[in-house]
Structures are given as structure tokens and as C-alpha cells.
Amino acid sequence: MKRLLLSILACMLAQPLFAATDDEVAARKVVQELAGAFANDGFKLRDGNWTGSIQPGDSLIIQVNLYAGNQYWFSAGATDKAKKLLVTVFDETGNPVEVNNYQNGPSAAAGFSPGSSGSYYVRLQELEGEPACFCVIYSYK
């Protein structure tokens, strides 16, 4: 049941087939600036991103397939209306994994190296602020 719910939420975050709004562009700019710091450490940006809107207290889940031996950073950025974001990662059984966290206002990231290949779930939360537009991308090496 938990897996089905997480899959449904991941599908809801599928990238729309229409032009990006100004808020989506602004959120993407925030997250690309953050992910650029990881690129300086040799991380490559994965193609694609997830965008949408988030409200305080909301949790959004993204399912990703990851490989043991790689290192990953999941970065999120939002418009200025979001005052505090949090990114966490869970394994395929729904247990949280230990990550290196970064949080600075409307941007946040979580980095880790999976011990085994498989499905993982990235949760984005807006802890403080007003409804805002967000963008999530990830890097690997």
C-alpha cells in the first residue's frame, strides 16, 4: 500500500507538457545555482527536473532508481515565498537513509551514496513560508 501511494505521488509530479511559468523559471534558477556547487566537485547534472507548487506542511515524493557505488545530491529550489525547504531520502522499504543535508532558505539538498542499487524516494517538504513554486534536480558521480 505504501509503495502504491508513493508511486502515485511520483506520477503526479511528472513534468508538464507546456511552457514554464515565470515562477518555474525562478525556482529552476535557484536550484541550478545550488547544484552548480556540486558540479565544482565533479558531479554531473542528471537530465530533467521536477517542478510544481508546494505549500507549507506539504510533502512531495519523487521515486528514483539509483546505483550502488555512485554518489548523489538531490537539490531543491523554490521561489522566495518558501522560507525553508527540507530534502530527505528513503530506501525502497520506506526507511530514511543517512544523508548529508544542506538547507538555506528556499534551497535545500541531500547527498548520499546508496549501499545497494534500487528504488529510492526523495521527499521535498516546505517547512516554512507561503505556497511556492519548486524545482528538484539531481547530480551524480
C-alpha positions in Angstrom: 0.0 0.0 0.0 2.8 2.4 1.0 4.6 1.6 -2.3 1.4 2.2 -4.4 0.8 5.6 -2.7 4.4 6.7 -3.3 4.2 5.6 -6.9 1.0 7.6 -7.4 2.6 10.7 -5.9 5.6 10.3 -8.1 3.4 10.2 -11.2 1.7 13.3 -10.1 5.0 15.2 -10.3 5.6 14.3 -14.0 6.8 17.2 -15.9 4.1 19.1 -17.7 4.0 19.4 -21.5 3.6 23.2 -21.6 5.8 26.2 -21.4 7.4 27.0 -18.0 5.9 29.8 -16.0 8.0 32.7 -14.6 7.8 31.1 -11.2 9.1 27.8 -12.5 12.0 29.6 -14.2 12.8 31.4 -11.0 12.7 28.1 -9.0 14.9 26.4 -11.6 17.4 29.2 -11.4 17.7 28.8 -7.6 18.2 25.1 -7.8 20.7 25.3 -10.7 22.8 27.8 -8.6 22.8 25.3 -5.7 23.6 22.3 -8.0 26.4 24.2 -9.6 28.4 24.0 -6.3 28.2 20.2 -6.6 29.3 20.3 -10.2 32.5 22.0 -8.9 33.1 18.7 -7.0 32.8 16.6 -10.2 29.1 15.9 -10.0 27.2 15.7 -13.3 23.6 17.0 -13.6 21.1 14.4 -14.5 18.8 15.3 -17.4 15.4 16.5 -16.5 13.8 18.1 -13.4 10.6 18.1 -11.4 8.6 21.3 -11.0 5.3 22.2 -9.4 3.9 24.0 -6.5 4.2 23.2 -2.8 2.5 24.6 0.3 3.8 24.8 3.9 3.4 21.4 5.6 3.2 19.6 2.3 5.4 16.6 1.4 6.1 15.7 -2.2 7.6 12.3 -3.1 9.8 11.5 -6.2 10.8 7.9 -7.0 14.3 7.5 -8.5 16.4 4.4 -9.4 19.9 4.7 -8.0 23.0 2.6 -8.3 25.4 1.4 -5.6 28.8 2.9 -5.9 27.6 6.3 -7.2 27.3 9.4 -5.1 24.1 11.6 -5.5 23.0 15.0 -4.5 19.3 15.9 -4.7 18.8 19.6 -4.8 15.6 21.6 -4.5 15.0 25.3 -5.0 11.8 27.4 -4.7 10.6 30.9 -5.2 11.2 33.4 -2.3 7.8 32.7 -0.9 9.2 29.4 0.5 11.3 30.3 3.6 12.6 26.8 4.5 12.7 23.6 2.5 13.9 20.1 3.5 15.1 17.2 1.3 15.2 13.7 2.7 15.7 10.3 1.1 14.1 6.9 1.8 15.0 3.4 0.7 12.6 1.1 -1.1 11.1 -0.1 2.2 10.3 3.5 3.3 13.1 3.7 5.8 15.1 7.0 5.9 18.7 6.8 4.7 21.5 8.8 6.3 22.3 11.8 4.2 24.4 15.0 4.2 21.9 17.8 4.5 22.2 21.4 3.2 19.5 23.9 3.9 19.4 27.7 3.2 16.1 29.3 3.0 14.3 28.4 -0.3 17.0 25.9 -1.3 17.9 22.6 0.2 19.8 19.4 -0.7 20.5 15.9 0.5 23.6 13.9 -0.6 24.5 10.2 -0.1 25.9 7.0 -1.6 23.4 4.1 -1.7 24.6 0.8 -0.3 22.5 -1.1 -2.8 21.0 -0.4 -6.2 17.3 0.0 -6.5 14.4 2.4 -6.0 14.7 5.3 -3.6 12.2 8.0 -2.7 13.1 11.7 -2.3 10.8 13.8 -0.2 10.6 17.5 -0.5 8.9 19.5 2.3 8.2 23.1 2.7 8.7 23.7 6.4 8.0 27.5 6.5 6.7 30.1 4.2 3.8 30.6 1.7 2.7 28.5 -1.3 5.6 28.5 -3.7 6.8 27.0 -7.0 9.7 24.5 -6.7 12.2 22.7 -8.8 14.1 19.5 -8.0 17.2 18.2 -9.9 19.8 15.7 -9.0 23.5 15.2 -9.6 25.7 12.1 -9.6 29.3 10.9 -9.9 
